[in-house]
Amino acid sequence: MPKKEKIQEMFDGIAPSYDRLNHLMSLNVDRLWRRYALKEIVDGSVQQILDVACGTGDSTIAVAKAAAPGSRVVGADISEGMMALVMEKAAHEGVHDRIRLQVADGENLPFPEGSFHRVTCAFGIRNFEHKDLGLKEFFRVLKPSGKAVILELSVPRNKVLRALYDLYFLHILPWVGGKISGDKAAYRYLPASVHAFPPPEAFCAMMREAGFGEVRCTTLTFGLCRMYVGRKI
């Protein structure tokens, strides 16, 4: 089975427990990271915003709540199982009328060129089989001067923090995740995918190669997460 289909199947399977385990995986500070990213995503004007690899919609809903009235937020993901949870959560937060969902592959987005003021992707691009193609698609669907805002888990560079990180993510998390979700393999894959993600300098270079200008990387929470921002100039 191709990698993309395996990823889709895996996320469909862990969807019911994903929110709980995602907070566990991020040590429950992912909400803070999303709020930090919102400062780059919303600007007070009426915007068209695309949330790629939206999963169960935490970022999609946060963006919809923060965006100006009249804005439209599209959540896109290859996993229908994950997205099945989005609108119920959005209705609870009172923003379901601002959100539209689209089953879509982040490496081949079904939107015309120049459709969005912002493209965001929170903790999803590491699962792309071809990250360079995903970045080119982000660039293509952005309007001129639009921004891509990407959050991704990362490995701390401090040796002590790295040792604690590896203990938690490579040993404790797979065991806990397996107990809760029933899929220990998925929670071995997720930490491994963070380790396999390109270093910040390399990922910034990939963004520039995709066409982005003004590329920058911000380190959050001692390197547990990084935010990448690039503009379509």
C-alpha positions, 0 to 999 in steps of 0.5 A: 500500500502506498505511504499516502494510503497508509497515512490515511488509513492510520488517521481514520483509525485513530480519529476517535482518540486523536484529540486527547492523544494530540494534547498528550503528544504536545504536552498540552501546550499545542493550544498555546502554539496555535494561538501564537500562529493566529497572530500571523494568520488573521489580520482583522480583514475579511479573509479566505483561509485554507487549513491543510491537513486540518484533522479534527479541526482544532486549528480550523475552529480556532482560525474561524473564531479569530477571523473577522466576520465575513471570513471563510475558512476551508478545512482540507484533509485526506482523512474523512474519519478525522474530518467527521468530528470537525463540524460537531466541534465547530457547532459547539463553538458557534462557528460552523457557519464559517467553515467548509470542509473538503476531502483533499490531498495537500500535495494536489489541492483542488482549488484555483490559483490565488484562492486564499489570503492565508494557508495554514497547516498545523502538525500535518506537513510532516506526514506529507509523502512529498513535502516539496509538492505540498509547499508548491501547492500552498504557494499556488493557491495563495493570493499575491502577498498571501502567507503560509503559516506552518506549525510543526513539532520538532526535536529540541537541540539542547542535549538534556532536553533531547534526552528527556524528549526521546524518553517520552516520545519514543518510549512512554508515548507509544505505550500510552497512545497504544493503550488509549487508541488501540494502535501502538504502531500509530504512536510509534510512527508519529514520534518517528515522523517528527525525528524524520522531519527536515531541520529548520534550515533545510525546511526554510530552504524548501519553502524558498525553493517553492517560491516563498519570500520573507521566510522565517522560522520561530522556535517555540517552547525550547524547540518542541515546536517551530513555526514557519512563515513565508509570503507569496511575493 
